[in-house]
Amino acid sequence: MKRIYVHLLIVSLLAFLAACGVVRTSPFGDKAFIFIPTPQEVNIGRQAARQVERKVKLCRDPVINEYVRFVGNKIAAVSDRHDVIYHFKVIDSDEINAFALPGGWVYIYTGLLRHLKNEAELAFVLGHEVGHVVGRHAVRRLQFIYGLDFILSLTFGGKELSPAEREFLNILLNLVVAGYSRKEELEADAMGAYYTGKAGWNPVASVETIRLLDSLIKFKPTGVTELFMDHPTNRKRVRNLNRWLSNFPKEWQKNPFNEERYREKVLRRLEVGHCR
């Protein structure tokens, strides 16, 4: 009887590990043990997306929305994760940012779209955020903060969230909007550049995008200040990207940037207020 019990315990454990498992999230990341099954991750992301979309104003322009989905879906198709459905949405706000929720929800702000110059840069930004989904960066962080038992106990079943569920989602949203650790950001950069090239755009746009973002921020840490930052400086991000670009197929650097199509589908429409 005892042997049967042990056997059943082992089978149950193996089934659980198969559902979760040790994963190598991408060629650019370390192996990580993900305790949270994909269905639970998607459920968390879906509820967080509902919370986001109650608080923000989404872009109403069908051309811009369809264009961002087109670019995002091409990136998702060449990504290292296909067990989730990706959702690409545009937030109508002057904030210069983009973020991804667990399970495949990716948001980009019109404030950032206005500053990008071409389709390849958009592909890199979306690729970077897809990289966070592929790397399960939010889920890995939540596992560490809350522990498996608590996360698996969350059901989000009713319309009214419990205080614990509300706190959990607030922590998640603060995490994904504020950004990740140095290691996670550098990993997402590498994945974003790789997916950009693999999907048919010029991956050099990755470096140009980081330099653009660098030009838009006033505070540029150096020296001792840089040592105490959680996020990598843009200088380190550029060095990291140049290192990866040198290892990508050389022909990728002949891929297009598609400036005119980006101007037509995004910049000109934003100039005349189509999102609002």
Short mmCIF file of the C-alpha atoms (twelve columns), coordinates in Angstrom:
data_MODEL
# 
_entry.id   MODEL 
# 
loop_
_atom_site.group_PDB 
_atom_site.id 
_atom_site.type_symbol 
_atom_site.label_atom_id 
_atom_site.label_alt_id 
_atom_site.label_comp_id 
_atom_site.label_asym_id 
_atom_site.label_seq_id 
_atom_site.Cartn_x 
_atom_site.Cartn_y 
_atom_site.Cartn_z 
_atom_site.pdbx_PDB_model_num 
ATOM 1   C CA . MET A 1   0.000   0.000  0.000   1 
ATOM 2   C CA . LYS A 2   2.825   2.335  0.911   1 
ATOM 3   C CA . ARG A 3   4.578   1.614  -2.393  1 
ATOM 4   C CA . ILE A 4   1.387   2.453  -4.317  1 
ATOM 5   C CA . TYR A 5   1.085   5.741  -2.430  1 
ATOM 6   C CA . VAL A 6   4.690   6.648  -3.222  1 
ATOM 7   C CA . HIS A 7   4.168   5.691  -6.866  1 
ATOM 8   C CA . LEU A 8   1.072   7.902  -7.124  1 
ATOM 9   C CA . LEU A 9   2.937   10.744 -5.452  1 
ATOM 10  C CA . ILE A 10  5.771   10.465 -7.969  1 
ATOM 11  C CA . VAL A 11  3.343   10.359 -10.915 1 
ATOM 12  C CA . SER A 12  1.506   13.416 -9.590  1 
ATOM 13  C CA . LEU A 13  4.778   15.279 -9.115  1 
ATOM 14  C CA . LEU A 14  5.956   14.409 -12.624 1 
ATOM 15  C CA . ALA A 15  2.632   15.576 -14.081 1 
ATOM 16  C CA . PHE A 16  2.954   18.854 -12.215 1 
ATOM 17  C CA . LEU A 17  6.536   19.335 -13.390 1 
ATOM 18  C CA . ALA A 18  5.488   18.634 -16.970 1 
ATOM 19  C CA . ALA A 19  2.842   21.342 -16.727 1 
ATOM 20  C CA . CYS A 20  5.310   23.807 -15.227 1 
ATOM 21  C CA . GLY A 21  8.827   22.605 -15.767 1 
ATOM 22  C CA . VAL A 22  12.349  23.779 -16.314 1 
ATOM 23  C CA . VAL A 23  12.360  25.985 -19.398 1 
ATOM 24  C CA . ARG A 24  15.024  27.677 -21.412 1 
ATOM 25  C CA . THR A 25  13.030  30.739 -22.243 1 
ATOM 26  C CA . SER A 26  15.159  31.728 -25.244 1 
ATOM 27  C CA . PRO A 27  18.670  31.371 -26.679 1 
ATOM 28  C CA . PHE A 28  19.470  34.559 -24.742 1 
ATOM 29  C CA . GLY A 29  18.303  33.582 -21.256 1 
ATOM 30  C CA . ASP A 30  19.182  31.162 -18.480 1 
ATOM 31  C CA . LYS A 31  17.157  28.088 -17.664 1 
ATOM 32  C CA . ALA A 32  14.470  28.820 -15.109 1 
ATOM 33  C CA . PHE A 33  11.999  26.731 -13.160 1 
ATOM 34  C CA . ILE A 34  8.506   28.047 -13.810 1 
ATOM 35  C CA . PHE A 35  6.047   26.871 -11.168 1 
ATOM 36  C CA . ILE A 36  2.989   28.644 -12.563 1 
ATOM 37  C CA . PRO A 37  1.222   26.692 -15.364 1 
ATOM 38  C CA . THR A 38  0.469   28.555 -18.582 1 
ATOM 39  C CA . PRO A 39  -3.351  28.568 -18.059 1 
ATOM 40  C CA . GLN A 40  -2.875  30.261 -14.682 1 
ATOM 41  C CA . GLU A 41  -0.430  32.750 -16.190 1 
ATOM 42  C CA . VAL A 42  -2.926  33.594 -18.941 1 
ATOM 43  C CA . ASN A 43  -5.687  34.005 -16.363 1 
ATOM 44  C CA . ILE A 44  -3.522  36.433 -14.391 1 
ATOM 45  C CA . GLY A 45  -2.681  38.395 -17.531 1 
ATOM 46  C CA . ARG A 46  -6.316  38.528 -18.656 1 
ATOM 47  C CA . GLN A 47  -7.457  39.958 -15.322 1 
ATOM 48  C CA . ALA A 48  -4.582  42.448 -15.270 1 
ATOM 49  C CA . ALA A 49  -5.488  43.540 -18.825 1 
ATOM 50  C CA . ARG A 50  -9.058  44.226 -17.679 1 
ATOM 51  C CA . GLN A 51  -7.709  46.384 -14.872 1 
ATOM 52  C CA . VAL A 52  -5.444  48.282 -17.280 1 
ATOM 53  C CA . GLU A 53  -8.183  48.908 -19.811 1 
ATOM 54  C CA . ARG A 54  -10.517 50.277 -17.150 1 
ATOM 55  C CA . LYS A 55  -7.942  52.928 -16.287 1 
ATOM 56  C CA . VAL A 56  -6.477  53.963 -19.651 1 
ATOM 57  C CA . LYS A 57  -7.830  55.302 -22.918 1 
ATOM 58  C CA . LEU A 58  -7.197  52.952 -25.824 1 
ATOM 59  C CA . CYS A 59  -6.517  54.326 -29.295 1 
ATOM 60  C CA . ARG A 60  -9.678  54.236 -31.419 1 
ATOM 61  C CA . ASP A 61  -8.042  54.473 -34.827 1 
ATOM 62  C CA . PRO A 62  -8.601  51.152 -36.672 1 
ATOM 63  C CA . VAL A 63  -5.678  51.727 -39.075 1 
ATOM 64  C CA . ILE A 64  -3.123  52.291 -36.301 1 
ATOM 65  C CA . ASN A 65  -4.493  49.391 -34.259 1 
ATOM 66  C CA . GLU A 66  -4.447  46.980 -37.188 1 
ATOM 67  C CA . TYR A 67  -0.949  48.093 -38.176 1 
ATOM 68  C CA . VAL A 68  0.459   47.540 -34.665 1 
ATOM 69  C CA . ARG A 69  -1.228  44.121 -34.570 1 
ATOM 70  C CA . PHE A 70  0.258   43.290 -37.990 1 
ATOM 71  C CA . VAL A 71  3.793   44.088 -36.837 1 
ATOM 72  C CA . GLY A 72  3.259   42.416 -33.462 1 
ATOM 73  C CA . ASN A 73  1.856   39.225 -34.959 1 
ATOM 74  C CA . LYS A 74  4.863   38.904 -37.274 1 
ATOM 75  C CA . ILE A 75  7.123   39.188 -34.244 1 
ATOM 76  C CA . ALA A 76  5.036   36.690 -32.258 1 
ATOM 77  C CA . ALA A 77  5.185   34.208 -35.146 1 
ATOM 78  C CA . VAL A 78  8.997   34.009 -34.970 1 
ATOM 79  C CA . SER A 79  9.202   34.157 -31.169 1 
ATOM 80  C CA . ASP A 80  10.225  31.280 -28.919 1 
ATOM 81  C CA . ARG A 81  6.826   30.941 -27.308 1 
ATOM 82  C CA . HIS A 82  3.635   29.742 -29.004 1 
ATOM 83  C CA . ASP A 83  1.537   28.445 -26.106 1 
ATOM 84  C CA . VAL A 84  -0.188  31.808 -25.598 1 
ATOM 85  C CA . ILE A 85  -2.230  34.138 -27.804 1 
ATOM 86  C CA . TYR A 86  -0.638  37.576 -28.159 1 
ATOM 87  C CA . HIS A 87  -2.738  40.735 -27.956 1 
ATOM 88  C CA . PHE A 88  -1.213  44.017 -29.185 1 
ATOM 89  C CA . LYS A 89  -2.964  47.222 -28.135 1 
ATOM 90  C CA . VAL A 90  -2.296  50.969 -28.305 1 
ATOM 91  C CA . ILE A 91  -2.835  53.309 -25.338 1 
ATOM 92  C CA . ASP A 92  -3.660  56.902 -26.241 1 
ATOM 93  C CA . SER A 93  -1.294  58.771 -23.921 1 
ATOM 94  C CA . ASP A 94  1.739   61.051 -24.205 1 
ATOM 95  C CA . GLU A 95  3.725   58.698 -21.983 1 
ATOM 96  C CA . ILE A 96  6.800   57.270 -23.697 1 
ATOM 97  C CA . ASN A 97  6.507   53.630 -22.723 1 
ATOM 98  C CA . ALA A 98  5.414   50.110 -23.584 1 
ATOM 99  C CA . PHE A 99  4.830   47.078 -21.380 1 
ATOM 100 C CA . ALA A 100 3.727   43.453 -21.461 1 
ATOM 101 C CA . LEU A 101 1.515   41.479 -19.098 1 
ATOM 102 C CA . PRO A 102 1.879   37.757 -18.385 1 
ATOM 103 C CA . GLY A 103 0.220   35.510 -20.913 1 
ATOM 104 C CA . GLY A 104 0.673   37.696 -23.995 1 
ATOM 105 C CA . TRP A 105 -0.908  41.146 -23.548 1 
ATOM 106 C CA . VAL A 106 1.344   43.864 -25.013 1 
ATOM 107 C CA . TYR A 107 0.649   47.615 -24.831 1 
ATOM 108 C CA . ILE A 108 2.427   50.544 -26.490 1 
ATOM 109 C CA . TYR A 109 1.693   54.230 -25.861 1 
ATOM 110 C CA . THR A 110 1.072   56.762 -28.624 1 
ATOM 111 C CA . GLY A 111 3.677   58.956 -26.900 1 
ATOM 112 C CA . LEU A 112 6.305   56.390 -27.898 1 
ATOM 113 C CA . LEU A 113 4.818   55.800 -31.353 1 
ATOM 114 C CA . ARG A 114 5.210   59.507 -32.111 1 
ATOM 115 C CA . HIS A 115 8.948   59.338 -31.489 1 
ATOM 116 C CA . LEU A 116 9.720   56.172 -33.435 1 
ATOM 117 C CA . LYS A 117 10.909  56.738 -37.005 1 
ATOM 118 C CA . ASN A 118 10.148  53.515 -38.815 1 
ATOM 119 C CA . GLU A 119 8.484   50.105 -38.785 1 
ATOM 120 C CA . ALA A 120 11.672  48.282 -37.749 1 
ATOM 121 C CA . GLU A 121 11.872  50.360 -34.573 1 
ATOM 122 C CA . LEU A 122 8.254   49.505 -33.798 1 
ATOM 123 C CA . ALA A 123 9.081   45.837 -34.418 1 
ATOM 124 C CA . PHE A 124 11.964  46.036 -31.942 1 
ATOM 125 C CA . VAL A 125 9.827   47.662 -29.227 1 
ATOM 126 C CA . LEU A 126 7.124   45.015 -29.630 1 
ATOM 127 C CA . GLY A 127 9.811   42.323 -29.857 1 
ATOM 128 C CA . HIS A 128 11.321  43.538 -26.593 1 
ATOM 129 C CA . GLU A 129 7.941   43.254 -24.881 1 
ATOM 130 C CA . VAL A 130 7.281   39.841 -26.430 1 
ATOM 131 C CA . GLY A 131 10.691  38.918 -25.028 1 
ATOM 132 C CA . HIS A 132 9.398   39.631 -21.528 1 
ATOM 133 C CA . VAL A 133 6.459   37.281 -22.186 1 
ATOM 134 C CA . VAL A 134 8.738   34.607 -23.638 1 
ATOM 135 C CA . GLY A 135 11.108  34.953 -20.703 1 
ATOM 136 C CA . ARG A 136 8.208   34.818 -18.212 1 
ATOM 137 C CA . HIS A 137 9.899   37.705 -16.442 1 
ATOM 138 C CA . ALA A 138 6.810   38.916 -14.586 1 
ATOM 139 C CA . VAL A 139 5.798   35.395 -13.588 1 
ATOM 140 C CA . ARG A 140 9.281   34.585 -12.320 1 
ATOM 141 C CA . ARG A 141 9.262   37.748 -10.225 1 
ATOM 142 C CA . LEU A 142 5.765   37.039 -8.868  1 
ATOM 143 C CA . GLN A 143 6.779   33.503 -7.901  1 
ATOM 144 C CA . PHE A 144 9.589   34.949 -5.841  1 
ATOM 145 C CA . ILE A 145 7.435   37.624 -4.184  1 
ATOM 146 C CA . TYR A 146 4.302   35.600 -3.397  1 
ATOM 147 C CA . GLY A 147 5.146   31.914 -3.584  1 
ATOM 148 C CA . LEU A 148 3.402   29.180 -5.523  1 
ATOM 149 C CA . ASP A 149 0.582   28.328 -3.104  1 
ATOM 150 C CA . PHE A 150 -0.736  31.881 -2.945  1 
ATOM 151 C CA . ILE A 151 -0.622  32.428 -6.712  1 
ATOM 152 C CA . LEU A 152 -2.351  29.143 -7.481  1 
ATOM 153 C CA . SER A 153 -5.057  30.044 -4.961  1 
ATOM 154 C CA . LEU A 154 -6.045  33.110 -6.991  1 
ATOM 155 C CA . THR A 155 -9.098  32.381 -9.103  1 
ATOM 156 C CA . PHE A 156 -10.317 35.813 -10.269 1 
ATOM 157 C CA . GLY A 157 -13.636 34.052 -10.605 1 
ATOM 158 C CA . GLY A 158 -16.060 36.808 -9.723  1 
ATOM 159 C CA . LYS A 159 -16.546 40.425 -10.804 1 
ATOM 160 C CA . GLU A 160 -15.463 41.631 -7.369  1 
ATOM 161 C CA . LEU A 161 -11.827 40.936 -6.627  1 
ATOM 162 C CA . SER A 162 -10.732 40.044 -3.125  1 
ATOM 163 C CA . PRO A 163 -8.346  42.448 -1.344  1 
ATOM 164 C CA . ALA A 164 -5.525  39.944 -1.865  1 
ATOM 165 C CA . GLU A 165 -6.249  39.717 -5.598  1 
ATOM 166 C CA . ARG A 166 -6.360  43.517 -5.929  1 
ATOM 167 C CA . GLU A 167 -3.043  43.871 -4.133  1 
ATOM 168 C CA . PHE A 168 -1.521  41.148 -6.306  1 
ATOM 169 C CA . LEU A 169 -2.618  42.868 -9.528  1 
ATOM 170 C CA . ASN A 170 -1.385  46.256 -8.309  1 
ATOM 171 C CA . ILE A 171 2.047   44.772 -7.619  1 
ATOM 172 C CA . LEU A 172 2.034   43.143 -11.060 1 
ATOM 173 C CA . LEU A 173 1.057   46.352 -12.874 1 
ATOM 174 C CA . ASN A 174 3.658   48.399 -11.017 1 
ATOM 175 C CA . LEU A 175 6.258   45.812 -11.917 1 
ATOM 176 C CA . VAL A 176 5.576   45.630 -15.640 1 
ATOM 177 C CA . VAL A 177 5.121   49.389 -16.132 1 
ATOM 178 C CA . ALA A 178 8.231   50.347 -14.146 1 
ATOM 179 C CA . GLY A 179 10.403  47.745 -15.847 1 
ATOM 180 C CA . TYR A 180 12.559  44.812 -14.879 1 
ATOM 181 C CA . SER A 181 16.052  44.025 -13.625 1 
ATOM 182 C CA . ARG A 182 19.209  44.689 -15.637 1 
ATOM 183 C CA . LYS A 183 19.485  41.045 -16.636 1 
ATOM 184 C CA . GLU A 184 15.853  40.802 -17.737 1 
ATOM 185 C CA . GLU A 185 15.968  44.050 -19.732 1 
ATOM 186 C CA . LEU A 186 19.169  43.014 -21.521 1 
ATOM 187 C CA . GLU A 187 17.650  39.608 -22.282 1 
ATOM 188 C CA . ALA A 188 14.483  41.227 -23.682 1 
ATOM 189 C CA . ASP A 189 16.620  43.588 -25.790 1 
ATOM 190 C CA . ALA A 190 18.490  40.658 -27.318 1 
ATOM 191 C CA . MET A 191 15.267  38.785 -28.035 1 
ATOM 192 C CA . GLY A 192 13.650  41.913 -29.487 1 
ATOM 193 C CA . ALA A 193 16.558  42.496 -31.873 1 
ATOM 194 C CA . TYR A 194 16.648  38.824 -32.862 1 
ATOM 195 C CA . TYR A 195 12.920  38.655 -33.543 1 
ATOM 196 C CA . THR A 196 13.114  41.913 -35.519 1 
ATOM 197 C CA . GLY A 197 15.730  40.455 -37.852 1 
ATOM 198 C CA . LYS A 198 14.120  37.038 -38.079 1 
ATOM 199 C CA . ALA A 199 10.732  38.572 -38.957 1 
ATOM 200 C CA . GLY A 200 12.249  40.494 -41.875 1 
ATOM 201 C CA . TRP A 201 13.208  43.926 -40.534 1 
ATOM 202 C CA . ASN A 202 16.643  45.410 -40.019 1 
ATOM 203 C CA . PRO A 203 17.773  44.595 -36.449 1 
ATOM 204 C CA . VAL A 204 20.055  47.645 -36.401 1 
ATOM 205 C CA . ALA A 205 16.818  49.455 -35.522 1 
ATOM 206 C CA . SER A 206 17.254  48.054 -32.008 1 
ATOM 207 C CA . VAL A 207 20.345  50.191 -31.380 1 
ATOM 208 C CA . GLU A 208 18.726  53.213 -33.005 1 
ATOM 209 C CA . THR A 209 15.668  52.824 -30.758 1 
ATOM 210 C CA . ILE A 210 17.737  52.698 -27.567 1 
ATOM 211 C CA . ARG A 211 19.722  55.753 -28.681 1 
ATOM 212 C CA . LEU A 212 16.452  57.536 -29.410 1 
ATOM 213 C CA . LEU A 213 15.138  56.712 -25.935 1 
ATOM 214 C CA . ASP A 214 18.434  57.883 -24.460 1 
ATOM 215 C CA . SER A 215 18.024  61.255 -26.166 1 
ATOM 216 C CA . LEU A 216 14.567  61.632 -24.608 1 
ATOM 217 C CA . ILE A 217 15.608  61.191 -20.976 1 
ATOM 218 C CA . LYS A 218 17.175  63.989 -18.971 1 
ATOM 219 C CA . PHE A 219 18.869  61.910 -16.263 1 
ATOM 220 C CA . LYS A 220 21.794  59.832 -17.552 1 
ATOM 221 C CA . PRO A 221 23.478  58.020 -14.650 1 
ATOM 222 C CA . THR A 222 27.248  57.567 -14.545 1 
ATOM 223 C CA . GLY A 223 29.838  56.309 -12.103 1 
ATOM 224 C CA . VAL A 224 28.674  55.399 -8.608  1 
ATOM 225 C CA . THR A 225 25.031  56.255 -9.392  1 
ATOM 226 C CA . GLU A 226 24.993  53.658 -12.156 1 
ATOM 227 C CA . LEU A 227 26.141  50.916 -9.770  1 
ATOM 228 C CA . PHE A 228 23.014  51.289 -7.647  1 
ATOM 229 C CA . MET A 229 20.520  51.248 -10.510 1 
ATOM 230 C CA . ASP A 230 18.302  48.206 -11.033 1 
ATOM 231 C CA . HIS A 231 17.959  48.888 -14.760 1 
ATOM 232 C CA . PRO A 232 20.859  48.859 -17.238 1 
ATOM 233 C CA . THR A 233 21.927  52.209 -18.614 1 
ATOM 234 C CA . ASN A 234 21.217  52.829 -22.274 1 
ATOM 235 C CA . ARG A 235 24.967  52.786 -22.911 1 
ATOM 236 C CA . LYS A 236 25.126  49.204 -21.626 1 
ATOM 237 C CA . ARG A 237 22.047  48.281 -23.612 1 
ATOM 238 C CA . VAL A 238 23.667  49.537 -26.820 1 
ATOM 239 C CA . ARG A 239 26.866  47.588 -26.094 1 
ATOM 240 C CA . ASN A 240 24.830  44.460 -25.399 1 
ATOM 241 C CA . LEU A 241 22.865  44.865 -28.623 1 
ATOM 242 C CA . ASN A 242 25.948  45.512 -30.752 1 
ATOM 243 C CA . ARG A 243 27.469  42.312 -29.373 1 
ATOM 244 C CA . TRP A 244 24.402  40.313 -30.383 1 
ATOM 245 C CA . LEU A 245 24.062  42.032 -33.756 1 
ATOM 246 C CA . SER A 246 27.581  40.892 -34.648 1 
ATOM 247 C CA . ASN A 247 26.419  37.275 -34.162 1 
ATOM 248 C CA . PHE A 248 23.189  37.530 -36.151 1 
ATOM 249 C CA . PRO A 249 23.083  36.554 -39.853 1 
ATOM 250 C CA . LYS A 250 24.811  39.323 -41.809 1 
ATOM 251 C CA . GLU A 251 22.061  39.404 -44.433 1 
ATOM 252 C CA . TRP A 252 19.613  40.653 -41.799 1 
ATOM 253 C CA . GLN A 253 21.330  44.032 -41.926 1 
ATOM 254 C CA . LYS A 254 20.079  44.328 -45.507 1 
ATOM 255 C CA . ASN A 255 16.476  44.017 -44.323 1 
ATOM 256 C CA . PRO A 256 14.280  47.139 -44.678 1 
ATOM 257 C CA . PHE A 257 13.316  49.718 -42.058 1 
ATOM 258 C CA . ASN A 258 10.062  50.708 -43.849 1 
ATOM 259 C CA . GLU A 259 10.031  54.386 -42.933 1 
ATOM 260 C CA . GLU A 260 7.397   55.522 -45.404 1 
ATOM 261 C CA . ARG A 261 4.861   52.873 -44.402 1 
ATOM 262 C CA . TYR A 262 5.321   53.805 -40.745 1 
ATOM 263 C CA . ARG A 263 4.770   57.488 -41.555 1 
ATOM 264 C CA . GLU A 264 1.627   56.642 -43.512 1 
ATOM 265 C CA . LYS A 265 0.105   54.187 -41.035 1 
ATOM 266 C CA . VAL A 266 1.080   55.889 -37.765 1 
ATOM 267 C CA . LEU A 267 2.773   59.294 -37.758 1 
ATOM 268 C CA . ARG A 268 0.474   61.108 -40.197 1 
ATOM 269 C CA . ARG A 269 -2.616  59.737 -38.508 1 
ATOM 270 C CA . LEU A 270 -1.393  60.704 -35.058 1 
ATOM 271 C CA . GLU A 271 -0.619  64.216 -36.295 1 
ATOM 272 C CA . VAL A 272 -4.264  64.783 -37.157 1 
ATOM 273 C CA . GLY A 273 -5.596  63.161 -33.992 1 
ATOM 274 C CA . HIS A 274 -7.039  59.946 -35.426 1 
ATOM 275 C CA . CYS A 275 -6.557  58.086 -32.127 1 
ATOM 276 C CA . ARG A 276 -8.960  60.371 -30.279 1 
# 
